[in-house]
């Protein structure tokens, strides 16, 4: 997984030096499961959104 940073003009700069201008970027919609169905996190109340940002992803050991 690559990492990135943002410059002062909002352009995205990837580790390999690739620059993605702000005008070409699109917002990704994040969904999470809520009581059996998927719902966009953006539609959650502020408290639940904060709770979601504190979550840690579980990675099962391979092997």
N, C-alpha and C positions, 0 to 999 in steps of 0.2 A: 504494500500500500504506500503510495507516495504522499509526501506532505507538501504543504504550500504555505505561502504567505501573501499578504495583500499589501500593495504599495499605497502611497498617499492619494492616488487618483482612483482607487478601487479596482485596479487591475489585479488579477490573480497570477502569481508567479510560482510555477512548479519547481521541484528540486532540480529537474534537468534543464532549467532555464527557459522553458516554454512560457510565454506570456499570453494570458487569455484576457482580452480587453473587457472592461465592465459591460460595454454595450452588447457583447456576445454571451454573457452569462445569463443563466435562467435559474429561477428559484426552484429548489427541489421540495416537493411536498413529502413530509414524513408522516407515516401512519404507524399506529400502534394498536394492539388488540385491547379492547375494553369490553369486558363481560361478554365474550364470544363473538364480537364483530370488530372490524377495523374502522378506525376513525382518525381523521387528520389531527395531529397534535396541535396544530395552529388553532383549532376550534375548542380546545380545552380551556378551562378557567386558569388564571395565572398561577394558582397554587399547584395544580396538577402539572402544569408546564414546568415549574421549578422542580417538582419531584421527578419528572421525567429526565431532566437534564442531570440530575444527581445519580441516575441509575448506572450500573456497571454491566457491561455485556459479559455473559457467561460463555466461556470457551471450553468445550469438552476436550479432555486430553486425547491425543491421537496415539494409536499404537496398539 
